[in-house]
Amino acid sequence: MATYEKVIRETGRFHVVDADDREGTVVEYTTYFLRLSLHKSYSPKVADVSYRLLDGQLVNRTRAGHFDTGNGLCRFFAVEEGVH
């Protein structure tokens, strides 16, 4: 039976603003499963992509450059991609 390791990596950042022009940053995290083997190398399998504000609040990416909170009360719009 194969053994896998779950790895979560930061894969992107988006500078965002809300409707009141408050600035923030959304961080993109990608979850990978790595198959572990002593004898062979395997490509990682992408399992999930999630987005969070810097304070840890989970947000949804509704379409390119648009994010909102789970309850839909706060919406954010990307003004710059790839900020590090």
N, C-alpha and C positions, 0 to 999 in steps of 0.2 A: 504494500500500500504506500502511496506517495505521501510525502510530508510537505506541507506548505507553510510559509511564513506570511503573515499579514503585515504590510508596510503602508504607512500613510505618509505622503509627501506633499509639501506645499508646491503647487505647480503654477500659481499665478496670483497676481494682485491687481485690483481694479480700484482706481480713485473714483469715488462716487459722490454725488450730492443728492439731497432729498428735495422735496417741493419747497422747503423753507430755506434753501441754499446752505444747509448745514453739510459740512464735508465729512467724509469717512472713507474707510478702506474696506473692501470686501476681499477676503483671502480665499483662493480656490485650493481645495485639497483633493488629491486623487488617491484612492485606495487600490493597492496592487496586491496580488497573490504571487509569491515567488515559490516555485517548486525547488526544494532543496535536494541536492544530489552531490555525492562525492566524486562521481565519475563523468557527469554530463552537465552542460549548461543549458538552461531553459529560459525562454523569453518570459518576462513578467506578464501576467494577465490582469488587465484593468477590470476592477470590480465595481467601482463607484466613484462619482465626483460629487463633492459637497462644497457649499459656500458658507462662510461665516464672516460676520463683522469682526473687527479687531477685539471687541469686548466679548466675543464668543457666541453672540446671538446667531442662530441659524437663519439663513435667508435662502430663498428659492431664486433660481435664475429663470425668469419667465420667457425671455428671448434674449438675443444678443444685446448686451449693454443695459439690460433692465433686470432689477432684482426687487424682491419684496419679502416682507416677513411672512411667516406662516399664516398669520391671521389677515394679511393683506392691508393692515392699517398703515404701514410705512413702506413707501416705494423709493427706490434709489435708482439713479441713472448714471451710468459710467461716463466720465468726462475724459479719462485717460486710461489706457490699458498698459499692462506690463510694468507697473510702478514697483520698484524694489527698494 
